[in-house]
Amino acid sequence: MTEDEQRFNRALKHVRSTVERCIGTWKSRFRCMHRSGGDLCYEPAKVCKLITSTAVLHNFCINHNIPLLEEDEEYLEEIVLRELQLELD
């Protein structure tokens, strides 16, 4: 593997980790965004509206320093641990 490939892989790993943590926090704040056995619970058009509206609300919470609830933080820890385990497997 070349030096460029190694540098790319390190950068990709860092960005992927950041994105996964962000999505985990988002899913903790809005539980409707978490998996339900891999099935869509709503019509695709409604799912698009849910994603957009919860992303806007999540960004609002971040911009106004609205913290996650304690139970959401515990839920986020479970998600992060599960994701780390999947990476190790």
PyMOL Python script that loads the backbone (N, CA, C, O; Angstrom):
from pymol import cmd

cmd.read_pdbstr("""\
ATOM      1  N   MET A   1       0.847  -1.170   0.000  1.00  0.00           N
ATOM      2  CA  MET A   1       0.000   0.000   0.000  1.00  0.00           C
ATOM      3  C   MET A   1       0.896   1.238   0.000  1.00  0.00           C
ATOM      4  O   MET A   1       1.855   1.328   0.767  1.00  0.00           O
ATOM      5  N   THR A   2       0.570   2.178  -0.863  1.00  0.00           N
ATOM      6  CA  THR A   2       1.395   3.386  -0.990  1.00  0.00           C
ATOM      7  C   THR A   2       1.119   4.353   0.164  1.00  0.00           C
ATOM      8  O   THR A   2       0.136   4.217   0.893  1.00  0.00           O
ATOM      9  N   GLU A   3       2.003   5.317   0.302  1.00  0.00           N
ATOM     10  CA  GLU A   3       1.845   6.345   1.345  1.00  0.00           C
ATOM     11  C   GLU A   3       0.555   7.134   1.137  1.00  0.00           C
ATOM     12  O   GLU A   3      -0.130   7.464   2.106  1.00  0.00           O
ATOM     13  N   ASP A   4       0.217   7.439  -0.117  1.00  0.00           N
ATOM     14  CA  ASP A   4      -1.023   8.166  -0.416  1.00  0.00           C
ATOM     15  C   ASP A   4      -2.247   7.363   0.003  1.00  0.00           C
ATOM     16  O   ASP A   4      -3.190   7.919   0.565  1.00  0.00           O
ATOM     17  N   GLU A   5      -2.240   6.071  -0.263  1.00  0.00           N
ATOM     18  CA  GLU A   5      -3.360   5.213   0.130  1.00  0.00           C
ATOM     19  C   GLU A   5      -3.494   5.144   1.647  1.00  0.00           C
ATOM     20  O   GLU A   5      -4.609   5.167   2.168  1.00  0.00           O
ATOM     21  N   GLN A   6      -2.392   5.061   2.350  1.00  0.00           N
ATOM     22  CA  GLN A   6      -2.426   5.020   3.806  1.00  0.00           C
ATOM     23  C   GLN A   6      -2.967   6.323   4.379  1.00  0.00           C
ATOM     24  O   GLN A   6      -3.771   6.318   5.311  1.00  0.00           O
ATOM     25  N   ARG A   7      -2.517   7.442   3.810  1.00  0.00           N
ATOM     26  CA  ARG A   7      -3.005   8.747   4.259  1.00  0.00           C
ATOM     27  C   ARG A   7      -4.507   8.874   3.995  1.00  0.00           C
ATOM     28  O   ARG A   7      -5.248   9.381   4.837  1.00  0.00           O
ATOM     29  N   PHE A   8      -4.948   8.415   2.834  1.00  0.00           N
ATOM     30  CA  PHE A   8      -6.372   8.450   2.494  1.00  0.00           C
ATOM     31  C   PHE A   8      -7.169   7.601   3.473  1.00  0.00           C
ATOM     32  O   PHE A   8      -8.207   8.038   3.969  1.00  0.00           O
ATOM     33  N   ASN A   9      -6.694   6.395   3.755  1.00  0.00           N
ATOM     34  CA  ASN A   9      -7.408   5.499   4.664  1.00  0.00           C
ATOM     35  C   ASN A   9      -7.520   6.083   6.068  1.00  0.00           C
ATOM     36  O   ASN A   9      -8.562   5.951   6.710  1.00  0.00           O
ATOM     37  N   ARG A  10      -6.460   6.726   6.552  1.00  0.00           N
ATOM     38  CA  ARG A  10      -6.515   7.358   7.883  1.00  0.00           C
ATOM     39  C   ARG A  10      -7.532   8.498   7.893  1.00  0.00           C
ATOM     40  O   ARG A  10      -8.310   8.633   8.837  1.00  0.00           O
ATOM     41  N   ALA A  11      -7.524   9.310   6.847  1.00  0.00           N
ATOM     42  CA  ALA A  11      -8.470  10.428   6.764  1.00  0.00           C
ATOM     43  C   ALA A  11      -9.898   9.917   6.671  1.00  0.00           C
ATOM     44  O   ALA A  11     -10.797  10.460   7.314  1.00  0.00           O
ATOM     45  N   LEU A  12     -10.111   8.887   5.883  1.00  0.00           N
ATOM     46  CA  LEU A  12     -11.442   8.311   5.731  1.00  0.00           C
ATOM     47  C   LEU A  12     -11.944   7.745   7.053  1.00  0.00           C
ATOM     48  O   LEU A  12     -13.109   7.923   7.408  1.00  0.00           O
ATOM     49  N   LYS A  13     -11.073   7.069   7.773  1.00  0.00           N
ATOM     50  CA  LYS A  13     -11.444   6.499   9.070  1.00  0.00           C
ATOM     51  C   LYS A  13     -11.866   7.592  10.046  1.00  0.00           C
ATOM     52  O   LYS A  13     -12.845   7.436  10.776  1.00  0.00           O
ATOM     53  N   HIS A  14     -11.126   8.697  10.054  1.00  0.00           N
ATOM     54  CA  HIS A  14     -11.441   9.809  10.944  1.00  0.00           C
ATOM     55  C   HIS A  14     -12.792  10.433  10.585  1.00  0.00           C
ATOM     56  O   HIS A  14     -13.622  10.667  11.464  1.00  0.00           O
ATOM     57  N   VAL A  15     -13.008  10.697   9.314  1.00  0.00           N
ATOM     58  CA  VAL A  15     -14.254  11.320   8.864  1.00  0.00           C
ATOM     59  C   VAL A  15     -15.429  10.388   9.122  1.00  0.00           C
ATOM     60  O   VAL A  15     -16.483  10.824   9.585  1.00  0.00           O
ATOM     61  N   ARG A  16     -15.251   9.116   8.825  1.00  0.00           N
ATOM     62  CA  ARG A  16     -16.334   8.148   9.037  1.00  0.00           C
ATOM     63  C   ARG A  16     -16.725   8.086  10.507  1.00  0.00           C
ATOM     64  O   ARG A  16     -17.912   8.037  10.830  1.00  0.00           O
ATOM     65  N   SER A  17     -15.756   8.086  11.388  1.00  0.00           N
ATOM     66  CA  SER A  17     -16.017   8.057  12.819  1.00  0.00           C
ATOM     67  C   SER A  17     -16.809   9.285  13.249  1.00  0.00           C
ATOM     68  O   SER A  17     -17.760   9.175  14.022  1.00  0.00           O
ATOM     69  N   THR A  18     -16.421  10.448  12.751  1.00  0.00           N
ATOM     70  CA  THR A  18     -17.115  11.689  13.086  1.00  0.00           C
ATOM     71  C   THR A  18     -18.557  11.644  12.601  1.00  0.00           C
ATOM     72  O   THR A  18     -19.474  12.002  13.340  1.00  0.00           O
ATOM     73  N   VAL A  19     -18.759  11.212  11.379  1.00  0.00           N
ATOM     74  CA  VAL A  19     -20.102  11.138  10.809  1.00  0.00           C
ATOM     75  C   VAL A  19     -20.959  10.132  11.583  1.00  0.00           C
ATOM     76  O   VAL A  19     -22.125  10.411  11.863  1.00  0.00           O
ATOM     77  N   GLU A  20     -20.406   8.976  11.931  1.00  0.00           N
ATOM     78  CA  GLU A  20     -21.169   7.969  12.664  1.00  0.00           C
ATOM     79  C   GLU A  20     -21.556   8.460  14.054  1.00  0.00           C
ATOM     80  O   GLU A  20     -22.652   8.163  14.529  1.00  0.00           O
ATOM     81  N   ARG A  21     -20.665   9.213  14.717  1.00  0.00           N
ATOM     82  CA  ARG A  21     -21.017   9.772  16.034  1.00  0.00           C
ATOM     83  C   ARG A  21     -22.146  10.789  15.889  1.00  0.00           C
ATOM     84  O   ARG A  21     -23.059  10.828  16.713  1.00  0.00           O
ATOM     85  N   CYS A  22     -22.083  11.603  14.851  1.00  0.00           N
ATOM     86  CA  CYS A  22     -23.130  12.596  14.609  1.00  0.00           C
ATOM     87  C   CYS A  22     -24.474  11.909  14.369  1.00  0.00           C
ATOM     88  O   CYS A  22     -25.490  12.303  14.943  1.00  0.00           O
ATOM     89  N   ILE A  23     -24.474  10.903  13.537  1.00  0.00           N
ATOM     90  CA  ILE A  23     -25.714  10.181  13.249  1.00  0.00           C
ATOM     91  C   ILE A  23     -26.217   9.481  14.504  1.00  0.00           C
ATOM     92  O   ILE A  23     -27.424   9.444  14.745  1.00  0.00           O
ATOM     93  N   GLY A  24     -25.314   8.926  15.308  1.00  0.00           N
ATOM     94  CA  GLY A  24     -25.715   8.286  16.556  1.00  0.00           C
ATOM     95  C   GLY A  24     -26.382   9.262  17.502  1.00  0.00           C
ATOM     96  O   GLY A  24     -27.391   8.936  18.126  1.00  0.00           O
ATOM     97  N   THR A  25     -25.822  10.464  17.613  1.00  0.00           N
ATOM     98  CA  THR A  25     -26.428  11.489  18.472  1.00  0.00           C
ATOM     99  C   THR A  25     -27.799  11.877  17.943  1.00  0.00           C
ATOM    100  O   THR A  25     -28.752  12.017  18.709  1.00  0.00           O
ATOM    101  N   TRP A  26     -27.892  12.048  16.654  1.00  0.00           N
ATOM    102  CA  TRP A  26     -29.161  12.406  16.008  1.00  0.00           C
ATOM    103  C   TRP A  26     -30.213  11.336  16.271  1.00  0.00           C
ATOM    104  O   TRP A  26     -31.350  11.653  16.619  1.00  0.00           O
ATOM    105  N   LYS A  27     -29.834  10.058  16.106  1.00  0.00           N
ATOM    106  CA  LYS A  27     -30.775   8.969  16.335  1.00  0.00           C
ATOM    107  C   LYS A  27     -31.151   8.854  17.805  1.00  0.00           C
ATOM    108  O   LYS A  27     -32.245   8.391  18.130  1.00  0.00           O
ATOM    109  N   SER A  28     -30.256   9.270  18.697  1.00  0.00           N
ATOM    110  CA  SER A  28     -30.582   9.252  20.121  1.00  0.00           C
ATOM    111  C   SER A  28     -31.615  10.319  20.452  1.00  0.00           C
ATOM    112  O   SER A  28     -32.531  10.096  21.244  1.00  0.00           O
ATOM    113  N   ARG A  29     -31.452  11.469  19.837  1.00  0.00           N
ATOM    114  CA  ARG A  29     -32.383  12.570  20.103  1.00  0.00           C
ATOM    115  C   ARG A  29     -33.751  12.285  19.486  1.00  0.00           C
ATOM    116  O   ARG A  29     -34.781  12.641  20.058  1.00  0.00           O
ATOM    117  N   PHE A  30     -33.757  11.655  18.342  1.00  0.00           N
ATOM    118  CA  PHE A  30     -35.013  11.359  17.632  1.00  0.00           C
ATOM    119  C   PHE A  30     -35.091   9.859  17.393  1.00  0.00           C
ATOM    120  O   PHE A  30     -34.621   9.362  16.370  1.00  0.00           O
ATOM    121  N   ARG A  31     -35.674   9.155  18.323  1.00  0.00           N
ATOM    122  CA  ARG A  31     -35.710   7.696  18.275  1.00  0.00           C
ATOM    123  C   ARG A  31     -36.435   7.152  17.045  1.00  0.00           C
ATOM    124  O   ARG A  31     -36.209   6.009  16.647  1.00  0.00           O
ATOM    125  N   CYS A  32     -37.298   7.962  16.447  1.00  0.00           N
ATOM    126  CA  CYS A  32     -38.006   7.507  15.249  1.00  0.00           C
ATOM    127  C   CYS A  32     -37.038   7.254  14.098  1.00  0.00           C
ATOM    128  O   CYS A  32     -37.404   6.611  13.115  1.00  0.00           O
ATOM    129  N   MET A  33     -35.791   7.760  14.211  1.00  0.00           N
ATOM    130  CA  MET A  33     -34.813   7.595  13.139  1.00  0.00           C
ATOM    131  C   MET A  33     -33.990   6.323  13.282  1.00  0.00           C
ATOM    132  O   MET A  33     -33.205   5.984  12.397  1.00  0.00           O
ATOM    133  N   HIS A  34     -34.169   5.623  14.392  1.00  0.00           N
ATOM    134  CA  HIS A  34     -33.387   4.410  14.608  1.00  0.00           C
ATOM    135  C   HIS A  34     -34.015   3.248  13.864  1.00  0.00           C
ATOM    136  O   HIS A  34     -35.201   3.274  13.536  1.00  0.00           O
ATOM    137  N   ARG A  35     -33.220   2.237  13.602  1.00  0.00           N
ATOM    138  CA  ARG A  35     -33.678   1.050  12.872  1.00  0.00           C
ATOM    139  C   ARG A  35     -34.855   0.375  13.567  1.00  0.00           C
ATOM    140  O   ARG A  35     -34.979   0.397  14.792  1.00  0.00           O
ATOM    141  N   SER A  36     -35.685  -0.205  12.773  1.00  0.00           N
ATOM    142  CA  SER A  36     -36.774  -1.027  13.311  1.00  0.00           C
ATOM    143  C   SER A  36     -36.751  -2.338  12.539  1.00  0.00           C
ATOM    144  O   SER A  36     -37.683  -2.653  11.798  1.00  0.00           O
ATOM    145  N   GLY A  37     -35.695  -3.083  12.718  1.00  0.00           N
ATOM    146  CA  GLY A  37     -35.565  -4.349  12.026  1.00  0.00           C
ATOM    147  C   GLY A  37     -35.267  -4.195  10.547  1.00  0.00           C
ATOM    148  O   GLY A  37     -35.399  -5.155   9.789  1.00  0.00           O
ATOM    149  N   GLY A  38     -34.867  -3.002  10.122  1.00  0.00           N
ATOM    150  CA  GLY A  38     -34.527  -2.792   8.721  1.00  0.00           C
ATOM    151  C   GLY A  38     -35.716  -2.465   7.839  1.00  0.00           C
ATOM    152  O   GLY A  38     -35.556  -2.265   6.635  1.00  0.00           O
ATOM    153  N   ASP A  39     -36.908  -2.406   8.419  1.00  0.00           N
ATOM    154  CA  ASP A  39     -38.105  -2.108   7.639  1.00  0.00           C
ATOM    155  C   ASP A  39     -38.471  -0.640   7.764  1.00  0.00           C
ATOM    156  O   ASP A  39     -38.288  -0.030   8.818  1.00  0.00           O
ATOM    157  N   LEU A  40     -38.988  -0.081   6.684  1.00  0.00           N
ATOM    158  CA  LEU A  40     -39.508   1.281   6.755  1.00  0.00           C
ATOM    159  C   LEU A  40     -40.862   1.233   7.448  1.00  0.00           C
ATOM    160  O   LEU A  40     -41.734   0.446   7.079  1.00  0.00           O
ATOM    161  N   CYS A  41     -41.026   2.072   8.442  1.00  0.00           N
ATOM    162  CA  CYS A  41     -42.309   2.125   9.155  1.00  0.00           C
ATOM    163  C   CYS A  41     -43.285   3.063   8.467  1.00  0.00           C
ATOM    164  O   CYS A  41     -44.478   3.054   8.770  1.00  0.00           O
ATOM    165  N   TYR A  42     -42.784   3.875   7.540  1.00  0.00           N
ATOM    166  CA  TYR A  42     -43.592   4.879   6.868  1.00  0.00           C
ATOM    167  C   TYR A  42     -43.339   4.819   5.366  1.00  0.00           C
ATOM    168  O   TYR A  42     -42.412   4.159   4.897  1.00  0.00           O
ATOM    169  N   GLU A  43     -44.183   5.521   4.632  1.00  0.00           N
ATOM    170  CA  GLU A  43     -43.995   5.636   3.193  1.00  0.00           C
ATOM    171  C   GLU A  43     -42.709   6.424   2.922  1.00  0.00           C
ATOM    172  O   GLU A  43     -42.334   7.281   3.721  1.00  0.00           O
ATOM    173  N   PRO A  44     -42.033   6.143   1.806  1.00  0.00           N
ATOM    174  CA  PRO A  44     -40.774   6.841   1.518  1.00  0.00           C
ATOM    175  C   PRO A  44     -40.877   8.366   1.556  1.00  0.00           C
ATOM    176  O   PRO A  44     -39.952   9.026   2.031  1.00  0.00           O
ATOM    177  N   ALA A  45     -41.960   8.930   1.077  1.00  0.00           N
ATOM    178  CA  ALA A  45     -42.112  10.391   1.090  1.00  0.00           C
ATOM    179  C   ALA A  45     -42.144  10.914   2.527  1.00  0.00           C
ATOM    180  O   ALA A  45     -41.576  11.966   2.820  1.00  0.00           O
ATOM    181  N   LYS A  46     -42.802  10.187   3.412  1.00  0.00           N
ATOM    182  CA  LYS A  46     -42.873  10.599   4.803  1.00  0.00           C
ATOM    183  C   LYS A  46     -41.508  10.437   5.481  1.00  0.00           C
ATOM    184  O   LYS A  46     -41.135  11.252   6.325  1.00  0.00           O
ATOM    185  N   VAL A  47     -40.770   9.398   5.117  1.00  0.00           N
ATOM    186  CA  VAL A  47     -39.430   9.191   5.667  1.00  0.00           C
ATOM    187  C   VAL A  47     -38.527  10.370   5.292  1.00  0.00           C
ATOM    188  O   VAL A  47     -37.755  10.846   6.124  1.00  0.00           O
ATOM    189  N   CYS A  48     -38.618  10.839   4.054  1.00  0.00           N
ATOM    190  CA  CYS A  48     -37.822  12.001   3.628  1.00  0.00           C
ATOM    191  C   CYS A  48     -38.157  13.225   4.473  1.00  0.00           C
ATOM    192  O   CYS A  48     -37.258  13.967   4.869  1.00  0.00           O
ATOM    193  N   LYS A  49     -39.441  13.443   4.752  1.00  0.00           N
ATOM    194  CA  LYS A  49     -39.845  14.575   5.585  1.00  0.00           C
ATOM    195  C   LYS A  49     -39.349  14.408   7.018  1.00  0.00           C
ATOM    196  O   LYS A  49     -38.935  15.381   7.647  1.00  0.00           O
ATOM    197  N   LEU A  50     -39.387  13.177   7.538  1.00  0.00           N
ATOM    198  CA  LEU A  50     -38.885  12.923   8.888  1.00  0.00           C
ATOM    199  C   LEU A  50     -37.394  13.205   8.982  1.00  0.00           C
ATOM    200  O   LEU A  50     -36.935  13.836   9.934  1.00  0.00           O
ATOM    201  N   ILE A  51     -36.648  12.743   8.003  1.00  0.00           N
ATOM    202  CA  ILE A  51     -35.197  12.965   7.999  1.00  0.00           C
ATOM    203  C   ILE A  51     -34.895  14.458   7.955  1.00  0.00           C
ATOM    204  O   ILE A  51     -34.080  14.952   8.734  1.00  0.00           O
ATOM    205  N   THR A  52     -35.544  15.171   7.055  1.00  0.00           N
ATOM    206  CA  THR A  52     -35.293  16.603   6.913  1.00  0.00           C
ATOM    207  C   THR A  52     -35.680  17.360   8.175  1.00  0.00           C
ATOM    208  O   THR A  52     -34.904  18.177   8.671  1.00  0.00           O
ATOM    209  N   SER A  53     -36.865  17.099   8.695  1.00  0.00           N
ATOM    210  CA  SER A  53     -37.324  17.859   9.859  1.00  0.00           C
ATOM    211  C   SER A  53     -36.499  17.541  11.102  1.00  0.00           C
ATOM    212  O   SER A  53     -36.174  18.448  11.868  1.00  0.00           O
ATOM    213  N   THR A  54     -36.153  16.275  11.316  1.00  0.00           N
ATOM    214  CA  THR A  54     -35.354  15.956  12.500  1.00  0.00           C
ATOM    215  C   THR A  54     -33.925  16.477  12.366  1.00  0.00           C
ATOM    216  O   THR A  54     -33.309  16.843  13.367  1.00  0.00           O
ATOM    217  N   ALA A  55     -33.389  16.516  11.146  1.00  0.00           N
ATOM    218  CA  ALA A  55     -32.048  17.080  10.946  1.00  0.00           C
ATOM    219  C   ALA A  55     -32.051  18.579  11.254  1.00  0.00           C
ATOM    220  O   ALA A  55     -31.119  19.087  11.878  1.00  0.00           O
ATOM    221  N   VAL A  56     -33.087  19.276  10.824  1.00  0.00           N
ATOM    222  CA  VAL A  56     -33.196  20.712  11.116  1.00  0.00           C
ATOM    223  C   VAL A  56     -33.325  20.935  12.616  1.00  0.00           C
ATOM    224  O   VAL A  56     -32.654  21.803  13.174  1.00  0.00           O
ATOM    225  N   LEU A  57     -34.181  20.160  13.272  1.00  0.00           N
ATOM    226  CA  LEU A  57     -34.350  20.295  14.722  1.00  0.00           C
ATOM    227  C   LEU A  57     -33.070  19.940  15.471  1.00  0.00           C
ATOM    228  O   LEU A  57     -32.721  20.598  16.451  1.00  0.00           O
ATOM    229  N   HIS A  58     -32.380  18.916  15.021  1.00  0.00           N
ATOM    230  CA  HIS A  58     -31.124  18.515  15.656  1.00  0.00           C
ATOM    231  C   HIS A  58     -30.092  19.634  15.548  1.00  0.00           C
ATOM    232  O   HIS A  58     -29.416  19.949  16.527  1.00  0.00           O
ATOM    233  N   ASN A  59     -29.965  20.235  14.373  1.00  0.00           N
ATOM    234  CA  ASN A  59     -29.037  21.350  14.192  1.00  0.00           C
ATOM    235  C   ASN A  59     -29.433  22.539  15.063  1.00  0.00           C
ATOM    236  O   ASN A  59     -28.570  23.223  15.612  1.00  0.00           O
ATOM    237  N   PHE A  60     -30.734  22.784  15.189  1.00  0.00           N
ATOM    238  CA  PHE A  60     -31.221  23.853  16.068  1.00  0.00           C
ATOM    239  C   PHE A  60     -30.773  23.596  17.506  1.00  0.00           C
ATOM    240  O   PHE A  60     -30.293  24.502  18.187  1.00  0.00           O
ATOM    241  N   CYS A  61     -30.935  22.346  17.963  1.00  0.00           N
ATOM    242  CA  CYS A  61     -30.530  21.983  19.325  1.00  0.00           C
ATOM    243  C   CYS A  61     -29.029  22.191  19.526  1.00  0.00           C
ATOM    244  O   CYS A  61     -28.604  22.691  20.567  1.00  0.00           O
ATOM    245  N   ILE A  62     -28.238  21.811  18.544  1.00  0.00           N
ATOM    246  CA  ILE A  62     -26.792  21.984  18.647  1.00  0.00           C
ATOM    247  C   ILE A  62     -26.434  23.475  18.680  1.00  0.00           C
ATOM    248  O   ILE A  62     -25.630  23.905  19.507  1.00  0.00           O
ATOM    249  N   ASN A  63     -27.029  24.249  17.788  1.00  0.00           N
ATOM    250  CA  ASN A  63     -26.725  25.686  17.706  1.00  0.00           C
ATOM    251  C   ASN A  63     -27.154  26.449  18.955  1.00  0.00           C
ATOM    252  O   ASN A  63     -26.575  27.487  19.278  1.00  0.00           O
ATOM    253  N   HIS A  64     -28.173  25.939  19.664  1.00  0.00           N
ATOM    254  CA  HIS A  64     -28.679  26.609  20.864  1.00  0.00           C
ATOM    255  C   HIS A  64     -28.267  25.876  22.144  1.00  0.00           C
ATOM    256  O   HIS A  64     -28.828  26.114  23.213  1.00  0.00           O
ATOM    257  N   ASN A  65     -27.283  24.984  22.023  1.00  0.00           N
ATOM    258  CA  ASN A  65     -26.724  24.256  23.172  1.00  0.00           C
ATOM    259  C   ASN A  65     -27.783  23.538  24.013  1.00  0.00           C
ATOM    260  O   ASN A  65     -27.723  23.542  25.243  1.00  0.00           O
ATOM    261  N   ILE A  66     -28.737  22.933  23.339  1.00  0.00           N
ATOM    262  CA  ILE A  66     -29.752  22.142  24.040  1.00  0.00           C
ATOM    263  C   ILE A  66     -29.201  20.726  24.177  1.00  0.00           C
ATOM    264  O   ILE A  66     -29.010  20.033  23.178  1.00  0.00           O
ATOM    265  N   PRO A  67     -28.946  20.297  25.408  1.00  0.00           N
ATOM    266  CA  PRO A  67     -28.301  18.993  25.596  1.00  0.00           C
ATOM    267  C   PRO A  67     -29.267  17.830  25.369  1.00  0.00           C
ATOM    268  O   PRO A  67     -30.489  17.982  25.385  1.00  0.00           O
ATOM    269  N   LEU A  68     -28.664  16.674  25.158  1.00  0.00           N
ATOM    270  CA  LEU A  68     -29.464  15.455  25.118  1.00  0.00           C
ATOM    271  C   LEU A  68     -29.995  15.190  26.514  1.00  0.00           C
ATOM    272  O   LEU A  68     -29.373  15.575  27.504  1.00  0.00           O
ATOM    273  N   LEU A  69     -31.132  14.539  26.595  1.00  0.00           N
ATOM    274  CA  LEU A  69     -31.631  14.100  27.892  1.00  0.00           C
ATOM    275  C   LEU A  69     -30.725  12.989  28.404  1.00  0.00           C
ATOM    276  O   LEU A  69     -30.034  12.333  27.623  1.00  0.00           O
ATOM    277  N   GLU A  70     -30.730  12.780  29.707  1.00  0.00           N
ATOM    278  CA  GLU A  70     -29.866  11.755  30.292  1.00  0.00           C
ATOM    279  C   GLU A  70     -30.125  10.388  29.681  1.00  0.00           C
ATOM    280  O   GLU A  70     -29.186   9.648  29.386  1.00  0.00           O
ATOM    281  N   GLU A  71     -31.410  10.045  29.488  1.00  0.00           N
ATOM    282  CA  GLU A  71     -31.711   8.728  28.904  1.00  0.00           C
ATOM    283  C   GLU A  71     -31.251   8.641  27.454  1.00  0.00           C
ATOM    284  O   GLU A  71     -30.913   7.558  26.976  1.00  0.00           O
ATOM    285  N   ASP A  72     -31.236   9.781  26.746  1.00  0.00           N
ATOM    286  CA  ASP A  72     -30.732   9.800  25.375  1.00  0.00           C
ATOM    287  C   ASP A  72     -29.227   9.584  25.345  1.00  0.00           C
ATOM    288  O   ASP A  72     -28.712   8.922  24.443  1.00  0.00           O
ATOM    289  N   GLU A  73     -28.513  10.140  26.329  1.00  0.00           N
ATOM    290  CA  GLU A  73     -27.067   9.939  26.401  1.00  0.00           C
ATOM    291  C   GLU A  73     -26.725   8.478  26.649  1.00  0.00           C
ATOM    292  O   GLU A  73     -25.776   7.951  26.069  1.00  0.00           O
ATOM    293  N   GLU A  74     -27.509   7.816  27.524  1.00  0.00           N
ATOM    294  CA  GLU A  74     -27.291   6.392  27.778  1.00  0.00           C
ATOM    295  C   GLU A  74     -27.548   5.584  26.509  1.00  0.00           C
ATOM    296  O   GLU A  74     -26.816   4.642  26.203  1.00  0.00           O
ATOM    297  N   TYR A  75     -28.587   5.957  25.779  1.00  0.00           N
ATOM    298  CA  TYR A  75     -28.933   5.285  24.537  1.00  0.00           C
ATOM    299  C   TYR A  75     -27.825   5.484  23.503  1.00  0.00           C
ATOM    300  O   TYR A  75     -27.477   4.558  22.770  1.00  0.00           O
ATOM    301  N   LEU A  76     -27.270   6.709  23.450  1.00  0.00           N
ATOM    302  CA  LEU A  76     -26.175   7.004  22.536  1.00  0.00           C
ATOM    303  C   LEU A  76     -24.958   6.143  22.852  1.00  0.00           C
ATOM    304  O   LEU A  76     -24.302   5.641  21.940  1.00  0.00           O
ATOM    305  N   GLU A  77     -24.650   5.969  24.131  1.00  0.00           N
ATOM    306  CA  GLU A  77     -23.522   5.128  24.522  1.00  0.00           C
ATOM    307  C   GLU A  77     -23.710   3.697  24.017  1.00  0.00           C
ATOM    308  O   GLU A  77     -22.761   3.068  23.550  1.00  0.00           O
ATOM    309  N   GLU A  78     -24.937   3.191  24.113  1.00  0.00           N
ATOM    310  CA  GLU A  78     -25.219   1.846  23.606  1.00  0.00           C
ATOM    311  C   GLU A  78     -24.976   1.772  22.103  1.00  0.00           C
ATOM    312  O   GLU A  78     -24.388   0.806  21.616  1.00  0.00           O
ATOM    313  N   ILE A  79     -25.420   2.776  21.374  1.00  0.00           N
ATOM    314  CA  ILE A  79     -25.243   2.804  19.914  1.00  0.00           C
ATOM    315  C   ILE A  79     -23.761   2.843  19.562  1.00  0.00           C
ATOM    316  O   ILE A  79     -23.308   2.097  18.695  1.00  0.00           O
ATOM    317  N   VAL A  80     -23.004   3.712  20.233  1.00  0.00           N
ATOM    318  CA  VAL A  80     -21.573   3.843  19.947  1.00  0.00           C
ATOM    319  C   VAL A  80     -20.856   2.530  20.239  1.00  0.00           C
ATOM    320  O   VAL A  80     -20.024   2.090  19.446  1.00  0.00           O
ATOM    321  N   LEU A  81     -21.170   1.904  21.365  1.00  0.00           N
ATOM    322  CA  LEU A  81     -20.535   0.626  21.699  1.00  0.00           C
ATOM    323  C   LEU A  81     -20.867  -0.440  20.663  1.00  0.00           C
ATOM    324  O   LEU A  81     -20.004  -1.234  20.289  1.00  0.00           O
ATOM    325  N   ARG A  82     -22.103  -0.459  20.203  1.00  0.00           N
ATOM    326  CA  ARG A  82     -22.519  -1.432  19.186  1.00  0.00           C
ATOM    327  C   ARG A  82     -21.764  -1.192  17.882  1.00  0.00           C
ATOM    328  O   ARG A  82     -21.313  -2.142  17.241  1.00  0.00           O
ATOM    329  N   GLU A  83     -21.625   0.078  17.486  1.00  0.00           N
ATOM    330  CA  GLU A  83     -20.904   0.416  16.257  1.00  0.00           C
ATOM    331  C   GLU A  83     -19.431   0.036  16.360  1.00  0.00           C
ATOM    332  O   GLU A  83     -18.849  -0.475  15.402  1.00  0.00           O
ATOM    333  N   LEU A  84     -18.828   0.285  17.524  1.00  0.00           N
ATOM    334  CA  LEU A  84     -17.430  -0.093  17.710  1.00  0.00           C
ATOM    335  C   LEU A  84     -17.257  -1.602  17.624  1.00  0.00           C
ATOM    336  O   LEU A  84     -16.281  -2.088  17.051  1.00  0.00           O
ATOM    337  N   GLN A  85     -18.191  -2.335  18.186  1.00  0.00           N
ATOM    338  CA  GLN A  85     -18.117  -3.794  18.134  1.00  0.00           C
ATOM    339  C   GLN A  85     -18.220  -4.270  16.685  1.00  0.00           C
ATOM    340  O   GLN A  85     -17.513  -5.195  16.286  1.00  0.00           O
ATOM    341  N   LEU A  86     -19.086  -3.649  15.904  1.00  0.00           N
ATOM    342  CA  LEU A  86     -19.222  -4.027  14.495  1.00  0.00           C
ATOM    343  C   LEU A  86     -17.933  -3.760  13.732  1.00  0.00           C
ATOM    344  O   LEU A  86     -17.554  -4.540  12.858  1.00  0.00           O
ATOM    345  N   GLU A  87     -17.252  -2.652  14.060  1.00  0.00           N
ATOM    346  CA  GLU A  87     -15.981  -2.348  13.397  1.00  0.00           C
ATOM    347  C   GLU A  87     -14.916  -3.364  13.737  1.00  0.00           C
ATOM    348  O   GLU A  87     -14.081  -3.696  12.895  1.00  0.00           O
ATOM    349  N   LEU A  88     -14.933  -3.869  14.975  1.00  0.00           N
ATOM    350  CA  LEU A  88     -13.926  -4.829  15.400  1.00  0.00           C
ATOM    351  C   LEU A  88     -14.163  -6.216  14.820  1.00  0.00           C
ATOM    352  O   LEU A  88     -13.218  -6.985  14.647  1.00  0.00           O
ATOM    353  N   ASP A  89     -15.424  -6.542  14.518  1.00  0.00           N
ATOM    354  CA  ASP A  89     -15.756  -7.870  13.988  1.00  0.00           C
ATOM    355  C   ASP A  89     -15.396  -8.029  12.543  1.00  0.00           C
ATOM    356  O   ASP A  89     -15.618  -9.093  11.965  1.00  0.00           O
TER     357      ASP A  89
END
""", "prot")
cmd.dss("prot")
cmd.show_as("cartoon", "prot")
cmd.util.cbc("prot")
cmd.orient("prot")
